[in-house]
Amino acid sequence: VMDHLASFGSDPFDKPPCRGCSSRLLEPYIKCAECGPPPLLLCLQCFTRGFEYKKHQSDHKYEIMTSDFPVLEPGWTAQEEMALLEAVMDCGFGNWSDVAYQMRTRSKEECESHYMKNFINNPLFSSTLLSLRQMEEARTADTGHFFIFI
């Protein structure tokens, strides 16, 4: 548990463990609306058992935490968007077979099409990528290093 708590925050997709049983939180899970920071998070089992801890009482107001809703387009949940981004980071851009294998819910064609449409060809993200690219080019111009951007 301490190792998991110590590493929390290094991964943008990671969540701290359940405060009650220290298990990995799976959605949906519960966030106390009255405790924190840091937020007090509970798995459904500990929540239904009425887990209490220090100042946290079982009758506190709470929020149900889930990412089972569309963000960029219908049919793709926020959870799938995060899984796609994580898979591209792990497997590398363009490695759609491995990306799809890691995601397990989408084909390689679906992964590539969705990623290209929503993250590469999307004006909202492409302007940010362009700014990052220009900053990187300016930074590396002084060092003499050459980078190729996709």
C-alpha positions, 0 to 999 in steps of 0.5 A: 500500500505504501508503495502505491501511495508513494507512486500516486501522482506520477501517472496521470491516469492513476488513482490512490487506493481505497481508504477503507481496504487499500484495494485499487479503485475501479469505477464507479467509486465514491468520493466524500464531498465533505472530507479533504483535501486530499479527497477521501475515496472509497470502493463500493464495498467499503462505502456500503459497509459504512466505512468511517475514518478519522473525521469521515462519517458514513453519513457524509454527502458523497459523489459517485465517480465514473468516467462512463460518459462521452467526451469528444464523440458519442460512443467513446467514453472518457474512460476509453479516451484515457485508455487510448491516450495511455496505450499510445504513450505505452505502445507508440504513435502508429502502433495501432495493433498494440494500442488496440490490444492494450485497450481490448475494447476497440479495433486497430482501425477504430483506435487510429481513426479516433486518435487521428480525428480527435487528437491530431486533426482536431483544431482544439488540439492541433493549435496546442501541438503547434505551439509546443512544436514551435517552442521545442524548435526554438529551444533546440535551435540554439543547441544544434539538435535536430528533432523530427515531429510527427 
